[in-house]
Amino acid sequence: MNFTDVLRKGFVLEWSEDDCNDCKRSGGRCGSVGDEYICFCPDPPHSKTCNDGDKLSWGMNLVIVFGAAGLTIIAMVLIYFIYRLYRNRRYTMSSWISRNISSHPSSMSDLENAVTIYGVRIFKYSELEKATNYFDSKKELGDGGFGAVYQGKLRDGRVVAVKRLYEHNYKRVEQFMNEVEILTRLRHQNLVSLYGCTSRHCRELLLVYEYIPNGTVADHLHGEQAKPGSLSWNTRMSIAIQTASALSYLHASDVIHRDVKTNNILLDSNFCVKVADFGLSRLFPNDVTHVSTAPQGTAGYVDPEYHESYQLTNKSDVYSFGVVLIELISSKPAVDITRHRHEINLSSMAINKIQNNALHELVDPFLGFESDSMVRNTITEVAELAFQCLQSEQDMRPSMEKVLENLKRIQGENGYSENTEEMEIPADEVVLSKSDPPPLSLDSVNVNWICRETTPIASS
């Protein structure tokens, strides 16, 4: 076709008069593209009028549709992640109550009145308030950075220790849940038993433990109950072995105590050990070698590598236990600012004395280190083991299982026998999986462990 001839001769455009009038009234001009009628408007052409709603081209409409869809998807993803973060934070504080909530009262008011949940009795605040004579200061057994402990007597006649977490402690809910979560999963003769607690929605967070009447190891070594020669070396060896046994069990159960110290090692009337205070403890995943977390613990006991690298491992407990061993040997506190500045930390003093063959300057003179060869040999070997535990690099320290094994070997080789009758725990209960439910009755926390102080079967 010759377009020049067509234009010269002219041609006729045909469309509906009504359509064209509508187009003009809307501010457009009538026209066509090929065989299709078009209303040309100030913005892109429309199919009929400038006001028919089809204001944008097909391409622009497509861009808007996909853009809106993309923004919607992004918003939904953000909402999902915010929800998961919120849900995970709530889970860490309430999973122990909510896991099997279907088998327990569903409302929080019913939950407050429940007798037990997962083997842990839920006490009413008023009951514990009366048990402690309204938290009478005369009933206070001790206090720390996170709470005070009071002696109390329940309506059934049992004497208990009630920990009252400080209200100003912003981590008190986390520490409260830590203790409940961990102590309801574990059974060991040298771990303190948890009898119950208040609901975490109660006006105050209270934890109820078995009452251990003989104070702490710190009290007997360098505290209010310390007397020269009051703790024989034999008794101290027994304390070391029982504490190591408890920590080895914790590590096998994927728990890091994180605050091992003589103030957290309780003694009953037979000087048997009960390791306590799990507020800082961490459940340790099976498939990782360390957990990155801000250093927490007590000055003088904190693993230096953990303090520098923020990497918590079970070897951090090993370091703290090394300090405990030195305390048992020396009867000195872990930190003493009255000592020479290079010896303020007991660990630094011990390493220096051991490396310079001056162990005798570190040992408590009332232990018979100079007069009893068996005591001297045993203390020397325990000091060497403590030296290994206090290595600055975590990889250089033995495991807690190895420490326990060596302590028992040292005791046996030097003529001591631990006369301890223990309740046998089935092999499948020695390590409790983090996914297993806790015991389902209070009987599980009222086990009568039998323990006696170790006695020598030979003397030098």
Secondary structure as UniProt FT lines:
FT   HELIX           3..9
FT   HELIX           17..25
FT   TURN            26..27
FT   STRAND          29..33
FT   TURN            34..35
FT   STRAND          36..40
FT   TURN            50..51
FT   HELIX           58..98
FT   TURN            99..100
FT   HELIX           101..103
FT   HELIX           108..113
FT   STRAND          116..117
FT   TURN            118..119
FT   STRAND          120..122
FT   HELIX           125..131
FT   TURN            132..135
FT   HELIX           137..139
FT   STRAND          140..143
FT   STRAND          147..153
FT   TURN            155..156
FT   STRAND          159..165
FT   TURN            167..168
FT   TURN            170..171
FT   HELIX           172..183
FT   TURN            184..185
FT   TURN            189..190
FT   STRAND          194..197
FT   TURN            200..201
FT   STRAND          206..210
FT   TURN            213..214
FT   HELIX           217..222
FT   TURN            224..225
FT   TURN            228..229
FT   HELIX           233..252
FT   TURN            253..254
FT   STRAND          255..256
FT   HELIX           262..264
FT   STRAND          265..267
FT   TURN            269..270
FT   STRAND          273..275
FT   TURN            279..280
FT   STRAND          282..283
FT   TURN            286..287
FT   STRAND          291..292
FT   TURN            299..301
FT   HELIX           304..309
FT   STRAND          311..312
FT   HELIX           314..330
FT   TURN            337..338
FT   HELIX           341..343
FT   HELIX           346..355
FT   TURN            356..357
FT   HELIX           359..361
FT   HELIX           365..367
FT   TURN            369..371
FT   HELIX           373..389
FT   HELIX           394..396
FT   HELIX           400..413
FT   TURN            414..415
FT   STRAND          416..417
FT   HELIX           427..430
FT   TURN            434..435
FT   HELIX           442..445
FT   STRAND          455..456
//
